[in-house]
Amino acid sequence: MTRPSKELLAVSRRWIEAIRHKRKNELRNILSGHDHLRFVGSGEGELWAGDAVREGIGDFLE
């Protein structure tokens, strides 16, 4: 059975609002600070890790 999560809903809302208002520092702060952080993009070979993900989010919004 799936149960609603107030915590996940709150983080999702913060993420959406940060994107909407182009708050790149807030987006970076939502993401993990660990090197284990990964982003798999849609392009061939597009795999980001760690700081590259956090910095890439800011660059994406510009």
Summary of the structure (lengths in Angstrom):
residues: 62
radius of gyration: 13.2
end to end distance: 40.5
largest distance: 40.5
contacts: 124
relative contact order: 0.16
helix: 53%
strand: 10%
